[in-house]
Amino acid sequence: MRLDKYLKVSRIIKRRTVAKELADDERVFINGKKAKPASEVLVGDEVEIRFEHRHITIEVTFLSDKIMRNNPPMYDLVSDKKVERPPLS
């Protein structure tokens, strides 16, 4: 499944265009490598997303093309780090 679609369907990011923009800005990594929006995501992959104020790392546990209530969790949260920005002087 495409990275941008996975991030939307798994509800990590609300809109696919936002997921695409993050990947285009080189802020998404799959197994430690920079990922493009069309990069393939597989079960067992570790995905790191660097938002402005936090960095999260997840492990992909399930893939589905549709958001459904009875689907198992699509990821396990590995880490969630808050990132402090240096003060402006």
Backbone as JSON Lines, residues from 0, in Angstrom:
{"i":0,"aa":"M","n":[0.85,-1.16,0.0],"ca":[0.0,0.0,0.0],"c":[0.9,1.24,0.0]}
{"i":1,"aa":"R","n":[0.48,2.28,-0.68],"ca":[1.22,3.53,-0.72],"c":[1.31,4.15,0.67]}
{"i":2,"aa":"L","n":[2.42,4.79,0.95],"ca":[2.64,5.42,2.25],"c":[1.58,6.47,2.57]}
{"i":3,"aa":"D","n":[1.31,7.37,1.63],"ca":[0.35,8.44,1.91],"c":[-1.05,7.89,2.18]}
{"i":4,"aa":"K","n":[-1.43,6.85,1.47],"ca":[-2.74,6.24,1.7],"c":[-2.78,5.52,3.05]}
{"i":5,"aa":"Y","n":[-1.71,4.83,3.39],"ca":[-1.66,4.13,4.67],"c":[-1.8,5.11,5.84]}
{"i":6,"aa":"L","n":[-1.08,6.23,5.77],"ca":[-1.14,7.2,6.86],"c":[-2.55,7.77,7.03]}
{"i":7,"aa":"K","n":[-3.29,7.91,5.95],"ca":[-4.66,8.4,6.02],"c":[-5.62,7.32,6.54]}
{"i":8,"aa":"V","n":[-5.55,6.13,5.95],"ca":[-6.47,5.05,6.32],"c":[-6.25,4.61,7.78]}
{"i":9,"aa":"S","n":[-4.99,4.66,8.24],"ca":[-4.71,4.26,9.61],"c":[-5.06,5.35,10.62]}
{"i":10,"aa":"R","n":[-5.45,6.52,10.1],"ca":[-5.86,7.67,10.9],"c":[-4.73,8.31,11.68]}
{"i":11,"aa":"I","n":[-3.51,8.11,11.22],"ca":[-2.36,8.8,11.82],"c":[-2.39,10.26,11.37]}
{"i":12,"aa":"I","n":[-2.72,10.46,10.11],"ca":[-2.85,11.79,9.53],"c":[-4.24,11.88,8.9]}
{"i":13,"aa":"K","n":[-4.91,13.01,9.09],"ca":[-6.31,13.11,8.68],"c":[-6.52,13.17,7.18]}
{"i":14,"aa":"R","n":[-5.6,13.82,6.46],"ca":[-5.78,13.96,5.01],"c":[-4.58,13.43,4.25]}
{"i":15,"aa":"R","n":[-4.85,12.8,3.13],"ca":[-3.8,12.21,2.31],"c":[-2.86,13.28,1.76]}
{"i":16,"aa":"T","n":[-3.38,14.46,1.46],"ca":[-2.51,15.53,0.94],"c":[-1.5,15.97,1.98]}
{"i":17,"aa":"V","n":[-1.89,15.97,3.25],"ca":[-0.96,16.33,4.32],"c":[0.12,15.26,4.43]}
{"i":18,"aa":"A","n":[-0.26,13.99,4.33],"ca":[0.71,12.9,4.35],"c":[1.69,13.02,3.19]}
{"i":19,"aa":"K","n":[1.18,13.38,2.02],"ca":[2.03,13.56,0.84],"c":[3.01,14.71,1.05]}
{"i":20,"aa":"E","n":[2.53,15.82,1.62],"ca":[3.41,16.97,1.86],"c":[4.51,16.63,2.86]}
{"i":21,"aa":"L","n":[4.19,15.89,3.91],"ca":[5.22,15.48,4.88],"c":[6.29,14.63,4.23]}
{"i":22,"aa":"A","n":[5.88,13.68,3.4],"ca":[6.84,12.82,2.72],"c":[7.67,13.62,1.72]}
{"i":23,"aa":"D","n":[7.04,14.54,1.0],"ca":[7.77,15.39,0.05],"c":[8.8,16.27,0.75]}
{"i":24,"aa":"D","n":[8.51,16.66,2.0],"ca":[9.43,17.49,2.79],"c":[10.49,16.65,3.5]}
{"i":25,"aa":"E","n":[10.57,15.36,3.18],"ca":[11.54,14.42,3.75],"c":[11.43,14.35,5.28]}
{"i":26,"aa":"R","n":[10.19,14.25,5.76],"ca":[9.93,14.14,7.2],"c":[9.31,12.8,7.57]}
{"i":27,"aa":"V","n":[9.27,11.86,6.61],"ca":[8.75,10.52,6.86],"c":[9.82,9.51,6.44]}
{"i":28,"aa":"F","n":[10.05,8.51,7.3],"ca":[11.06,7.5,7.04],"c":[10.44,6.11,7.22]}
{"i":29,"aa":"I","n":[10.82,5.18,6.35],"ca":[10.4,3.79,6.48],"c":[11.66,2.97,6.71]}
{"i":30,"aa":"N","n":[11.71,2.29,7.85],"ca":[12.88,1.5,8.24],"c":[14.17,2.3,8.15]}
{"i":31,"aa":"G","n":[14.11,3.57,8.56],"ca":[15.29,4.42,8.61],"c":[15.68,5.1,7.31]}
{"i":32,"aa":"K","n":[14.93,4.87,6.25],"ca":[15.24,5.48,4.95],"c":[14.16,6.49,4.58]}
{"i":33,"aa":"K","n":[14.58,7.6,3.95],"ca":[13.61,8.6,3.51],"c":[12.57,7.96,2.61]}
{"i":34,"aa":"A","n":[11.33,8.35,2.81],"ca":[10.23,7.74,2.06],"c":[9.53,8.79,1.2]}
{"i":35,"aa":"K","n":[9.08,8.36,0.05],"ca":[8.28,9.2,-0.84],"c":[6.82,8.82,-0.64]}
{"i":36,"aa":"P","n":[5.89,9.68,-1.08],"ca":[4.47,9.37,-0.89],"c":[4.06,8.02,-1.5]}
{"i":37,"aa":"A","n":[4.7,7.62,-2.59],"ca":[4.34,6.37,-3.25],"c":[5.14,5.17,-2.75]}
{"i":38,"aa":"S","n":[5.97,5.36,-1.73],"ca":[6.74,4.24,-1.19],"c":[5.79,3.16,-0.68]}
{"i":39,"aa":"E","n":[6.2,1.92,-0.85],"ca":[5.38,0.78,-0.45],"c":[5.54,0.52,1.05]}
{"i":40,"aa":"V","n":[4.42,0.38,1.74],"ca":[4.41,0.06,3.17],"c":[3.97,-1.39,3.32]}
{"i":41,"aa":"L","n":[4.72,-2.16,4.11],"ca":[4.42,-3.56,4.33],"c":[4.25,-3.82,5.83]}
{"i":42,"aa":"V","n":[3.55,-4.89,6.18],"ca":[3.4,-5.28,7.57],"c":[4.79,-5.56,8.14]}
{"i":43,"aa":"G","n":[5.06,-5.0,9.31],"ca":[6.36,-5.17,9.95],"c":[7.3,-3.98,9.75]}
{"i":44,"aa":"D","n":[6.97,-3.08,8.82],"ca":[7.79,-1.89,8.59],"c":[7.69,-0.95,9.79]}
{"i":45,"aa":"E","n":[8.78,-0.21,10.04],"ca":[8.78,0.81,11.06],"c":[8.76,2.17,10.36]}
{"i":46,"aa":"V","n":[7.75,2.96,10.67],"ca":[7.56,4.27,10.02],"c":[7.78,5.36,11.06]}
{"i":47,"aa":"E","n":[8.66,6.3,10.74],"ca":[8.92,7.45,11.61],"c":[8.38,8.69,10.93]}
{"i":48,"aa":"I","n":[7.61,9.48,11.68],"ca":[7.04,10.73,11.16],"c":[7.53,11.86,12.04]}
{"i":49,"aa":"R","n":[8.14,12.86,11.42],"ca":[8.67,14.0,12.17],"c":[7.77,15.21,11.98]}
{"i":50,"aa":"F","n":[6.82,15.34,12.91],"ca":[5.98,16.54,12.93],"c":[6.82,17.68,13.51]}
{"i":51,"aa":"E","n":[6.27,18.88,13.5],"ca":[7.04,20.03,13.96],"c":[7.42,19.93,15.44]}
{"i":52,"aa":"H","n":[6.48,19.5,16.29],"ca":[6.74,19.5,17.73],"c":[6.85,18.1,18.33]}
{"i":53,"aa":"R","n":[6.73,17.07,17.51],"ca":[6.89,15.71,18.03],"c":[7.29,14.76,16.92]}
{"i":54,"aa":"H","n":[7.97,13.71,17.32],"ca":[8.37,12.66,16.38],"c":[7.74,11.36,16.88]}
{"i":55,"aa":"I","n":[7.03,10.67,15.98],"ca":[6.44,9.39,16.36],"c":[7.02,8.28,15.49]}
{"i":56,"aa":"T","n":[7.13,7.12,16.09],"ca":[7.57,5.93,15.37],"c":[6.52,4.86,15.61]}
{"i":57,"aa":"I","n":[6.07,4.24,14.51],"ca":[5.06,3.19,14.61],"c":[5.55,1.94,13.89]}
{"i":58,"aa":"E","n":[4.99,0.81,14.26],"ca":[5.23,-0.44,13.54],"c":[3.93,-0.83,12.86]}
{"i":59,"aa":"V","n":[3.98,-1.08,11.56],"ca":[2.79,-1.45,10.78],"c":[2.39,-2.88,11.16]}
{"i":60,"aa":"T","n":[1.12,-3.05,11.57],"ca":[0.64,-4.38,11.98],"c":[-0.47,-4.92,11.09]}
{"i":61,"aa":"F","n":[-1.11,-4.06,10.3],"ca":[-2.23,-4.5,9.47],"c":[-2.39,-3.52,8.32]}
{"i":62,"aa":"L","n":[-2.77,-4.03,7.15],"ca":[-3.03,-3.19,5.98],"c":[-4.45,-3.41,5.5]}
{"i":63,"aa":"S","n":[-5.13,-2.31,5.17],"ca":[-6.48,-2.38,4.63],"c":[-6.71,-1.13,3.78]}
{"i":64,"aa":"D","n":[-7.4,-1.29,2.66],"ca":[-7.66,-0.15,1.78],"c":[-8.79,0.74,2.3]}
{"i":65,"aa":"K","n":[-9.57,0.23,3.23],"ca":[-10.73,0.98,3.71],"c":[-10.7,1.11,5.22]}
{"i":66,"aa":"I","n":[-11.28,2.2,5.7],"ca":[-11.44,2.41,7.13],"c":[-12.7,1.67,7.55]}
{"i":67,"aa":"M","n":[-12.54,0.66,8.39],"ca":[-13.68,-0.11,8.86],"c":[-13.57,-0.3,10.37]}
{"i":68,"aa":"R","n":[-14.7,-0.28,11.02],"ca":[-14.73,-0.37,12.48],"c":[-14.19,-1.69,13.0]}
{"i":69,"aa":"N","n":[-14.4,-2.76,12.28],"ca":[-14.01,-4.09,12.77],"c":[-12.58,-4.48,12.39]}
{"i":70,"aa":"N","n":[-11.82,-3.59,11.75],"ca":[-10.42,-3.87,11.43],"c":[-9.6,-3.92,12.72]}
{"i":71,"aa":"P","n":[-8.59,-4.79,12.76],"ca":[-7.67,-4.75,13.91],"c":[-6.84,-3.48,13.85]}
{"i":72,"aa":"P","n":[-6.14,-3.13,14.92],"ca":[-5.3,-1.92,14.88],"c":[-4.28,-2.03,13.73]}
{"i":73,"aa":"M","n":[-4.09,-0.92,13.03],"ca":[-3.2,-0.92,11.86],"c":[-1.75,-0.65,12.23]}
{"i":74,"aa":"Y","n":[-1.5,-0.24,13.49],"ca":[-0.12,0.03,13.9],"c":[0.02,-0.07,15.41]}
{"i":75,"aa":"D","n":[1.26,-0.28,15.85],"ca":[1.62,-0.2,17.26],"c":[2.53,1.0,17.42]}
{"i":76,"aa":"L","n":[2.29,1.8,18.43],"ca":[3.13,2.96,18.7],"c":[4.42,2.49,19.36]}
{"i":77,"aa":"V","n":[5.55,2.78,18.72],"ca":[6.86,2.4,19.25],"c":[7.4,3.51,20.14]}
{"i":78,"aa":"S","n":[7.35,4.75,19.63],"ca":[7.8,5.89,20.44],"c":[7.07,7.15,20.03]}
{"i":79,"aa":"D","n":[6.96,8.06,20.99],"ca":[6.33,9.36,20.77],"c":[7.14,10.37,21.56]}
{"i":80,"aa":"K","n":[7.98,11.13,20.86],"ca":[8.88,12.07,21.52],"c":[8.45,13.5,21.24]}
{"i":81,"aa":"K","n":[8.34,14.27,22.3],"ca":[8.06,15.69,22.16],"c":[9.37,16.39,21.85]}
{"i":82,"aa":"V","n":[9.36,17.28,20.87],"ca":[10.57,17.98,20.45],"c":[10.45,19.44,20.84]}
{"i":83,"aa":"E","n":[11.41,19.89,21.62],"ca":[11.44,21.28,22.04],"c":[12.19,22.1,21.0]}
{"i":84,"aa":"R","n":[11.63,23.21,20.66],"ca":[12.3,24.12,19.72],"c":[13.16,25.08,20.53]}
{"i":85,"aa":"P","n":[14.35,25.41,20.03],"ca":[15.18,26.36,20.77],"c":[14.52,27.73,20.79]}
{"i":86,"aa":"P","n":[14.67,28.46,21.9],"ca":[14.04,29.79,21.97],"c":[14.66,30.75,20.98]}
{"i":87,"aa":"L","n":[13.82,31.61,20.45],"ca":[14.32,32.63,19.53],"c":[14.97,33.74,20.34]}
{"i":88,"aa":"S","n":[16.13,34.18,19.9],"ca":[16.8,35.25,20.65],"c":[16.75,36.56,19.93]}
